[in-house]
Amino acid sequence: MRWQGQRPLSSRRSVVLVKRLTSGPTRRWYKKPNVRGKNYIRIIVLLVFLVVPTCTLEGAATGSKCRNRNTRKAAARPLSITGNRVAEGLAAVTTGLALQHQFEALMIKALAEWRSTSAPSRSLGGATWAIVSFALSLIAMVWFSSGQRLDTERNNLQRDLMLKPANLALALDQYVQRTASELDRILLFLRTSYERSGGRVEWKDLIREDFTINEQSVQIAVIDKNGRMLTSTAMLSPTTPVDLSDREHYRFHANTSVDQLFIGKPLIGRASGKLSVQFARRLSERDGSFGGVVVVSFDPTQITKNYSALNLGTGGGIALVGIDGIVRAGTGRFEKSIGWGYRVGEPISLREEIVAGAEVAIERFEDGDKLVSSRRVQGYPLEVVVVTASLEDAEVWVRTKGAYMLGLALSTGLILLAMTAAIYAQLQFETKLMRVARNDALTGLPNRLSFEDSLAAAVKSAGGQYGTALLIIDLDGFKKVNDTHGHPMGDKLLKAVGLRLLSILRTSDFIARLGGDEFALILRNQEQPSNAEVVASRICREIREPYSIDGVRLEIATSIGIAFASRDAKTAADLVTAADLALYCAKLDGVGSFRHYHEDLSETARARRALEIDLKSALTSDQLQLYYQPITSLPSRHVVGYEALLRWRHATRGFVSPGEFIPMAEEIGLIEMIGTWVLRKACQDAAIWRPGLKVAVNCSPIQLNGGAFPAVVASALKESGLDPDRLDIEITESTLMRNDADTLRQIKEIRALGVKFSMDDFGTGYSSLSYLQSYPIDCIKIDQSFVQSLDGDESTIAIVRAIISLANALGMRTVGEGVETPEQLQRLIELGCSEAQGYYLGRPEPLPLEAKHPLRDEADVAAAAA
């Protein structure tokens, strides 16, 4: 045993998640697996799963039907070591067939090695030896795991018993928070009344107002700056001066200018004569100097009286402890410790978080082991502690060990049969899984993984004068089909394209779908470049032929980039880069064309293509970042939110201008992926900001194609926990110019979640007033070109005044963008603009610390508003 002041920080148990990785024999994508003895295996599996559940049904029904319930009663478990316990052992082990996953990789490897050996050596004896070796290992592991399972069951019971003190600590914490908050509200009310009256307040009347009456308080007292009690509810007019200058709550506030709630140690009040805990706040004179203390004396028995009737077992108790280690209130074993240091037991287990911040550990006291749960009271220098009886009931599990192991012995034979059957079945599954992993689920063609392996092999073993030719094929006009007819129609078109490409190829050629509308073709042993040109020309003709899908006539074209391994590249990666660059140049030539790679390709095209490739990997390599520019409320002079601005820190070029890579992302089809990442990241960041701060996120018109944007927004809000009313989505006039029903529907669905919409760069487009009438817009953002012309251009001032007046009439906010001078800020304030942002108020920067971003010069803002 030991005494201590401040309790040490709790250590929490680390949880390690282990992912099971399995591998199987690699097969070509078009071959079917050949698994022998399949019918025999199914018969074994059927027998095992018919016999075992029949034997174990009775025991499992009585002994384990409540195993997964948090509210199960340990005392209700049968204690017999026969019958139910044996059956329960069988059920536990049989359901524990998940152990096969720990060994299936080993068995698969052994069988694969057996299959790969020469025919004479691949005998039945070899396979049998592999199975027997595995079975012996399995038996040893089953028995070892059974002992571990017994310990797990005991630990599960211990964890369930831990829920009681943890839940009680949580409930007590919530009660303390409410009580402390109520007492603090009384103190703040009294202090605010004092300060508003300029120090001329009638304390006798004020402390007896209805708002200050609280049955949990002993008294309310007011102490002047010299430490004399002016009045209290227990002694309105002291006949003799009561000197409280030696009291801790007075000395704390007299010696510091920090404005905070002070919670003192329990003591006997000189006016009330009762044991109480003092909640005190500082009173300040007009000049900020110390003016006294207002105190609410709290009855500590109020904390524990509602819990004193609980049966916490021998040696149990409840305590409210300060961070200084002094007990403020207590019951049970802590009833005589009020005002003294909290006595800590010897820890014999790690502290573990059970219920939302409530940590539980086993500690050894002089009267035995106890469960001790503690929880820090949020916002206050207090901690609740709950101690309950020891874990002797958990020892009941030791008595069942013999019967449990007997059930294991009887079931070992069945487990071996079931495991053998499961391994053979797993071999078939792994083979199918390998085929699925290496083929495109939509078209059935090999996927990028298969393509990379085949290309590497083809380049390594290249024959002919030009070696291996790589053709990268990109469909022209496919995006329009997707946008016009929907993704299901686009999927059917991709299947039709895959069939046409297969009909063109020789048996030695290799075709793969790389993703989206991009395919790749490998031609081996090329003697002349013209051979690849013939194939490319035929592909262009075949793909251009019209398609009839579901009665709809569709027409697309294709662009092809060609590169040769021996001439244009030495490695597979370089060959892909060369063909990709040739494809890019072919698309610049127009639809339905192909180009060879050559060294004199335009450096601009090369750089742009390289930038596109880099942009595709920017998300996965953490090169994209969000910067936040503060948005300031002009009436209150406070930051009310931030606009999320996307930045790309290129590995070699440094920061790339958004004006360069955002249009590129829209062109190459990455804007939806990037926009989704921006939305999720901004919501995650904003969720940890100071409450009330909003975040504005820009939305590209392309993100509203397809109708999935409302689901993306809802998912981002749910994952981050951000309140929807703190999210502001900014859309441009070009988005609204489409004036289609689907866009309006999506905006309304998102508005129904509570999310706000702003019209960005208002005034730079058509600025049709019908948009403001047709769409649920909450805010108008005045383009920076207008704001930066406010210094003297009367026509611009008139336009901005009209925009602000229109927004006010429609009940919308206005935000002035691009504020760079105090004169522009002053003009916006004069015109009645709601909010503003710009370099003068704050530059974009990474996530600000706690999202607290002061104005650059609050004095200038205040002067502009005067």
N, C-alpha and C positions, 0 to 999 in steps of 0.2 A: 504494500500500500504506500501511497505517497500523496503529499499535498502539493498543489500547484496553483499558480495564479491564472495566467492565460492558457487556455487549452491549445495544444499543438494543432496544426492544420491536418485535416484528415487525409489519409492516403486512400486512393481508390484502386480497386482491382482492375487491372488491364485486361482487356478482352482481345484475344487474338483470333482472328478469323482465318481459317486455313482452307484454301481452295484445293479441291482434289482435281488433279490433272491426269487424264488418262490418254493413252495413245493406242493406236491399233495399226495393223498392216495397211500400207498405202496401196490402193488399187487404181487402175485407170478409170476414167469417169464413165466409160460406156460399158464396162464389164459387170456382169452379175456375180454376186458371191456364191460360193459353192460350200454350203455347210452340211456335213454328213451327220446322219443319225438324228435328224430334226424331229421325226415322229417319236423316236425312242425318248428323246429329251422331254417332249411335251407330256408323255405318259408319266415320267418320273415326277415332273412338276405337279401334275394333276393329283397324283397319289399323295405327295407331301402336303399339299395345301388342302386336301380333303381330310386326311388323318389328323394332322396336328391341331387344326382349330377344333375338331370334335373332342379331342382329348383335353383341351385347355379351356373350353368354353365355360365350364362351371366355375373353375378357379378364377378365371379372368373376370367373370361377371361379379363375383363377390369381393375379390381382393383388389382389383385394379380399375374398376369403372370410374372411380373418382380421383384417379391418380393425377389428372391434369387440372383439377379444380383447386383454386386458391383457398377455397373455404372448407376443404376436406378436414375431417376430424381424425386425428391419429388414433384416438381411443376406440374408434369404430372398427378398426382393422382386426380380423380374426387372428388369434395368437397360436392356433393349432399348428404343429409342425408336420402334419400329414394331410392328405386329401387336397384341400384348397391350396395349401402352400406348394405342394408338388406340382399341381396343375398350373399354379401361378408361375412357377419356375419355367415350366414348359412354354407357357404363353409368352413369358418375357423373352426367352431365348429365341423362340420362333419368330416373334415380331422383331427380334434383334437381327434378323437376316440381313439387315443393312450392313452388317459386318462384311458382306461380300464385296462392298465397294472398296474396302481397304485392301483387298487382295486380288481384285479382278484384273488390275493392270499386270500383276505378276503372272497370273495364269495366262492371260492373253499373250504376253511376251513368250512364255514357255511354249505354248501351242504354235505361235507364229514361227519360232525357231525350229520346232519339229517339222512344220510344213515346208520350211525352206531348205531342209536337208535333202540329201540325195535319196533316190527311191529305195535302194537296198537298206539304208539305215533308218528309213521312216517306217518303222514297224509298229505294230500294236503295242509291243512292250515298251517302246520309248514313250508313247502317249500315256500309257498306264502309269509308268514311273513318274511322269510329270504330275499326273493327277494325285497319285499317292503321296508324293512329297508335299504337294500343296495341302492335301487333306490333313497330314500330320501337323503341319504348321497351323492349320486352321483350328484343330482341336486344342492345341496349346493356347492359341489366342482366345478361343471361346471361353476356356476356363479362366484365363486371366481377366478377360473382360467381364466375366460374371462377378468376380470379386470387385472390380471397379463399379459395376452396376449397383451392387449392394451399398457401396459407399455413396454413390450418386443418389440412391433412394433416401439414404439417411440425410444427405445434404439437402435434398429437396424438402424433407420435412422440416429441417432446421430453417430453411429459407421461408417456408410457410409460417413458421412460428415467429420469424423476424418481421413479418408483415404487421403483426399486432402493435409492437412499439413504434414501428415506422409510421403506420397510419395514425396512431395516437399522437405522435410528434407532429405530424402534418396538421392534424386538427387543432392541436394546441398552438402551433405556430400561427395559424390563421386567426385564432381567437386573440392571441397577443397582438398581432398586427392591427386588428380592428380596434382593440382597446387603446393601444398606444396612439393610433391615428386619431381616435376620438378625443383623447386628452390633449394631443398636440393642436387639434383644431380649436379647443377652448383657449389654449395659450395664445395662439395666433390671433384669435378674435379679440382677446383682451389687449394684446400688444397693439394691434391695428387701431383699436378704439383709442388707445392712449396716444399713438402717434398722430392720428387724424385730428385729435383735439388739441394738438400742440402741447401736450403734457398737462392740460387742465381738464382732468376727468374726475368724476365722482366715483372713486373706487368702491365705496360701500354699496352703491346702487348697482354698479356694473357687475360685480362678482356675484350678485344675487339674481341676475337676469335668467330667464328661462333657458336661454341657450347654454349657459354655463353649468346648469344643474346636471349632475351625473352621479348616479347611485354608487358608482365604483370608487369615487374619490372621497377621501377623508375631509379635506378642506382645500380651499383656494386661498392663497396668500399673496400679498404684494409687499416687496421689500425695496426700500429706497436705496440710493447709491451709497449711503453710509452703513448699510447693513441693518437698519431698524425696520421692523415690520410695521407698515402703515395700517394694514387691516387684513382681516381674514374672515372666512365664513364661520370659523369657530370662535373668533374674537373680533367683532366689527370695530370696536373702539377700545384698544388696549388701555387699561387704566395706568399701567406702568409700562415703560418702554421695554420692548422685547428685542434684544440684540441677537441677530442671526448672522453677524459678520463672520463667525467662525464656521458656519455651515459650508459644506463642500459645494453645494449647488450655487451659493453666493460667490464663494471665492473663485470658482471656475469662470463664471461670467465676468467678474470684476477684473480678472487678470488676463482676459483675452478679448479680442474684438471679433472673434469668429462667431457668426450667427448660426448656431446649431442647437438642436434639442439635447439637453443634458439629463441623463437618468442617473440618479444618485443611488447610494447604498441604503438599505433599510435602516431607519433610526426612529427614535421616539420624538414626536413633534412637541415643541415647547408650548405651542398654542393649543393643539388638539389633545396632547397627551397620549396619542395612539401610535403604534408602529405603522410606519408608512414608507413608501418609496417616492422620492421627489422627482417630478417631471418639471423642468424649468427652462425658461427662455429669457434672453437678455432684453432689457428695455434701453432704448437709445434716446438721447436728447436730440434737439434739432441739429446741432452741430456734429452729431455722430458719436459724442462721448457717452460714457457709461451712465445710464440713468436709473438703474435698479434691476430687479429681477421679479418676474411673475412666476408663481409656483402653483402646481396642482399636486397635492399629496395623495398618492394612490394607495388603497388598501391592498396589500399583497395577497391576502387570503381570497380576494375575488378571483384571482387567476386560477387557483387550484380547487376552489370549493365545488365546482361542477364536476371535477374528476376524482375527488377524494373517495367516492363510493365505488370506484372501479376495483375489481379484483386483479391486482397486478402480481399476485403470488407473494410468497415469503421474501422479504427483502426488497420488494418493488417500491417504486416511488416516481414522482414527477417533480421536476425542478425548472425554474427560470433563472438562468445564470447570465451574468454580464460578461463581457469580453475580458474584464479584469479578474474573472474567476470567482467573484462573490455571488452567492446565492441570493436572489431577490425574492423568490417565493418558492415554496416547496410543500410537498405532502409525502406521506410514507417515510422512507428512509431519509428524506431531505427535510422533514418537518422541523428538526432541531438544528438544521444547518443554515437557517435564514440569517443572513448577515455575516456568515463565515465563508471561508474558501470552499470551493467545490472539491470533494474528495474523489479522485480518479482511481479506478481499479487497474490491475495489471492486465494489459491487452494480451490476449492469447489467440487473436485472429485479426486479419486485416479488416479495416473498415470498408464497408461495401454499401453503395447507394442502392436502396431498395425502392423507395417511392419518392420521386421528384424532389431531390435535395435532402431527403431524410436518410442519414447514414446509420448503419447498425453494425455493431461488433460484439464479440464475446469478451467480457472482462472478468477478471478474477478478484473477488472481494473476500473479506475475512469470513463471510457467511456463505461462500460458494460462488460458482460461476453464474454470471447474470448476462442477460441481453441488454445492451445499452444502445439506445437510439438517440441521436442528436441532430438538430437542425438549426441552422442560423436563421434568425428572424430577419427577413429582408427589409432593409432600410433602417434598422435599429441595432445598436450595439448589444444585442441580446442573443441568447441561444437557449432553446428548449431541450431538455434532457428527459428521457423516459427509460426507466429501468424495470425490467420484468424478470420473472423467475427463470431458473436454469433450464437446460435442455434434456432433462433426464428421460422424458418420454421418448426421445429419439432412439434410446438404447433398445427399444423393442425390436428394432430391425436386426440386431445381432442374433436374436433367438431364432430367426428364420433362416439363418445362413445354411445350416445343415440340410434342411428340406429343399432349399433353393438349389444347392449344388446337386442333390439327388435328381431333381428334375432336369438339370443340365445333362447329367450322365445318360439319362434315358432318351434324351432328344438328340444326342450327338450324332447317332447314325442317320437320323432323318435329315439333320442339317447338312451332312456330307453329301447326301443324295441331292438335296435341293440346291446346294452350292454348285455341284457339278453341272446340273441342268441349267442353272442360272448363268454360269460362265459360258456354256455353249450358246445360250440365247444372247448373251452379251456380245459374243463374237459376231453374231449376225447383225446385231444392232450397231456395233462399231463400224462394221463394213458399210452398212447403209448410211451411217452418219458421215463417214469419210466421203462417200459419193455425194451426199448433200452439201458437205462443206466445200467441195471443190467444183460445184456446178451452180449455175445461176438458177434460182428457184423459179423465175418467170419463164425464161426461154428454154431451159434445159441445156444450154450451152455451157462449156467450161467458164468459170469465173476468173477474176483477176489473179487469185492464188494459183490456179492451174496454169494460167497464161504466163506468169512470172517463172514458174518452174520449167515450162516447155520452152520459153524463149531462152532461158539460160542454157538449157541443154542444146538447143539448136545453134546458138552462137558458138558454144564450145566445140561442137562437132560439125561446124559449117563446112560444106563442100562446094565445088564449083568456083568459077572465076569471081563471082560476086557474093558467094556464100548465101546466107539467109537474108531474105527480104521481109521487112515488116511493113504492113499496111495498117495504119490507124484510120478507122472509118467513123465519121461523125455525121449524123442525120441532120439535114437542113429542113427546117419547117416543122420539126417534131414538136417543139414547144408550143407552136400555134395550135396544133392538134390537141395537145393537152389542155391548153387554156380554153379552147372553143368547145371541145366535145367531152372534156373531163378525163381524169386519170384512168378509169376503166377502159375507155376507148384507146388511150395511149398504150396501155399494157397489151391489148390485143394487137395493135399495130406492131409493137416490138416483137411479138411472137411471130407475126407474119414475115417481118424483116429477117428474123433468125432462120426461118425455113427457106427463104430465098437465098440467103447466103450459103446455107448448107448445100443447096442444089447446085451451086456454082463450083464448089471446091473439089479438088482431087483427094484421093484417100491419104496422100502424104501431107496435105495441108492441115493447118490447125486454126480454128476460129474460136474466139472467146468474146463474151460480153464483159466489158470493163466496168460498166455502170452507166446509169442514165441512158442516153442515146448514143453511146460510144462503144464501138466494137474494134477488135484487133484481129488481123490475119497474118499468120506466119507461113511463108513460102520457103521451102528448103531447097538447097542445091541449085541456085539460080546461075545460069550461064550468061544471060544477057539481060540488061535492064528492060528490054522490050517485053520480056515475059511478064514482069510485074505490071507493066503498063497495060498489057492486054487484059490481065485479070482486073485491074482497077477500072478500065473502061467498061468491061462487062458488068461489074458491080454497079457502076453509075447508071447504066442502062436498065438493069433489072430493078434497082431500087426506085427509079423514076417511074416505072410502070404503075398505073393507078391501082389502089387497093379498094376492095369492096368489103366493108366490115359492118355487120348488122344493118345492111341496106344503105350504108353511108359510103359515098365515094371519097376517098382520101388520096391526096397526092403529096409526095415529099421528094426530096432529092438528097444527095450525099456529097460530102467533100472527103478527099482521101489524101493522107500524107504518106510518102514512100521513102524508106531509107534502107540501105544495104549494110550488112554487118562488116564485110571485109573492106568496103570503101568508105563508109561514113562513120563507123564507130568500132571500138574494140571490145566494149562490154555491153551487156544487155541493157543496163541503165542508160548508157550513152546512146544506144540505138533507139530506145523509147524517146529520149529527148529529141533526137534528130527527126524522127518520124512525126513527133508532136509539133515541132517547129514547121516542118513541111506542111502539115495539116493546117496550121494557122495561116500560112501564106496562101494555101489553096482556098481557104474561106475568104481571104481578102480579094481573091480573083473573082469570086462570085460562086453561086450555088452550082452543084453538079460538076465540079472540076477536081483534078488531082494534080499534085506537085511532087517532084523529087526534092530531096534535101541536097543542098550544095553550099559550099563555103561562103559564097557571095550573097547569101540571103541578107536582107535589110537588117542593119544593126538595131534599128528602131523596132522592127518586128520581133527580132530576137529578144530584145530587152523587155518588150511588152509581154511576149509569151512567157519569158522567164518569170516576170512579175505575176502573171496569172497562175503559173505553177506554184510560186511561193505563196500566193494568196490562198490557194487550196489547202496548203499545209499550215497556214498561219494560226488557225484555230487550235489544231492539235499540238502545236509547238509553243503555245502560250505567248504568241507575239502580239495578239490583239489585246488592247487594254481599254478600260473606260476611264475617262477623265470627267470631272464634275464641275460645272460652272454654277455659282450660286445665283439664285433668283431672290431678289429683295423686295419686300413689301414697302412701298413708298410711304403709306400712312404711318406704319409702326416702326419703320427703320430697321426691321429685323429680317434675317434670312428665313424664308418660308419654304425653300426647296432648292433642288439642284437639277440642272439639265444634264443627262448622260450624253457625253460626246465620245464617239469611237475614235481610237487612235491605233495606228499600226506601227509598231517599232520593228522595222525590218532588221534581220540579223546583220546585214552588211551596209544597207543604205541608210540606216537610222529611221527617223520618222518619215512615213510616206503620207502625202497630203490626202485627206479624205476626198477631196475633189477629184483625185486621180483613181483611188481604188474603189470607192463606192459605186460609180458608174460601171466600172469593170466587173464588180461583183454582180451587178444587175444583168450585165450582158452574158456572163458565163454561168448564171443560174445559182450563184452562191448566196444571194442576198437573203433568201428565206432562212437558210441555216445560220448566217451571221446575225440576222435580225432576231432570231429566236434566242441565240446565245446572249445578245445584248440585253434583251428583255429579261431573261432569267437572271443574268448577272446583276443588272440594275436593281431588280426586286430583292435579291439576296443582300446586296449592299445596303439598300434603304431600310431593310427590316431591322438592322441593328443601329440605325440612327436614332437621334432624339425623337420621341413621339411628336407627331404633328408635321414633321418635315416631309414634303412630297418629293417625288422624283418624276421628271419628264423624260420620256423616251420617244425618239423619232421612229416613225413607221414608213417604210417604203410602200408605194402603191402595189408593188409586186407581191408583198406579203398578204394582201387581201385577195389574191387570186386563189381560187380553189375552195374558199369557204372554211378553211381550217384555222384561221387566225383567232377566233374567239376561244377555241379549245386551247391554243397555245398560251393565251393570256391567262385563262383560268388555271392552267397547269402551273404557270410561273408564280401566280399568287398563292396557290395551295402549297407548293414546295417551299416557298420562302416564308410563308406566314404573314406577308405584308397585307395591311388593310387596303382594300380596293380603292377607298377614297384618297389614298396617298399616291396613287399612280395616275399620271397624266400622259396620255398618248398624243403625240403631235403628228398631224397629217397635213399634207400640203394641198393647195388648191387643185393640183393635177390629179390627186386621188379622187376628189369630189367631182371633177369635170366629167368622169365617166358616167356619173348619174345613173348607175344601174341598180336594180333592186337588190342584187346580192351584196353589194358594198353597203347599202343602207341597212340591210338585215344584219350584217356582221357588226356594224357600228352600234346598232340598237341592242344586240345581244351583249356586247361588251359593256355598254352603258348600264344594262340591267344588273351587271355584277357590282356596280358602284364606281367604275372607272370613269375618269373625266377625259374629254377630248379637247384639244386645242388646234386652231387653224394656224399653221406655221407660215411665216413669210407673207403675211396678208398684204395685199396691194401690189405684189410683183407679178401676179398672173392676171386672170380675167376679173377677179374680185367680184363675181356675180353675187348680188345680194340674195339670190334664190338659194344659194348654198346655206346661208345662215338660217333660212326659213325651213329648208327641207331636212337638214341634218342636225342632230342634237349636239351642237357645239357649245362648250362651256367657256372658252377663252379665245381671244384673238391676239396673236403675236404680231406686233407691228414690225415690219422688216427694217433691218438696220440701215438700209439706204435712206429711209425717211428720217430715222432718228439722227443720223449723222449729218443731215441737212437742216436740222432745227436751229442752227446757230444764227441764221439770218434770212433764210428763204421763207418769205411769207406764204407762198403757195403751198410749200411743204407743211408749214404750221397749220394752215387751213385744212389740209387733207388729214393730218394726224388728229386735229380737233374733231373733225367729222367722224373719223373711225372710233374715237373714244366715246363720243356722244352716242353713236349708233350702238356700240357695245353696252353702254350703260342703260340705254333704252330697252335692250333685249335681255338685260340681266346677266351680261357676260363680263368676265374679267379682261383686262388688257395688260399685255406685257410689252414693254419697249425693249427691243434687242439692240445690241451693239453700242451701249452707252460708254463713251470713252472720255468725256470731259465733264467737269462740274456744271458747265453751262447747259449741256444737253440734259443732264439729270434735273436741273432746276426747271427747264422748260417742260419736261414731262410731268413734273409735280404740279406746275401751274395749269397744265392742260387736264389734270385729273386722272392721269394714268394710274392703274392699280399697282403694277409691279414693274421691275426693270432688271436687266442683266447686261453685263458687258465688262470689258477689261477694267473700267474705272471702279466698278463695284467688286470685282473678283475675277481673276483669270481661271481658266479650267485647270484642274489639278487632280491627281489621283485621290482616292477616297479620303476625305478630310477626317482627322481624328474626331470621332464621335459626331461627325457632321456638324461641328460648330465652326462656322466661318464668319468672322466679323467683317463688317464693312471696311473698305479700304480707308475711308476717312468719314467717320460718323459725324464729325463736327461739320464737314462740308454739306452732308445730307441734311442735317438739322438746320443749317444756315439757309439752304436752298428752300426748305419748307417754310421758313419764317416769313 
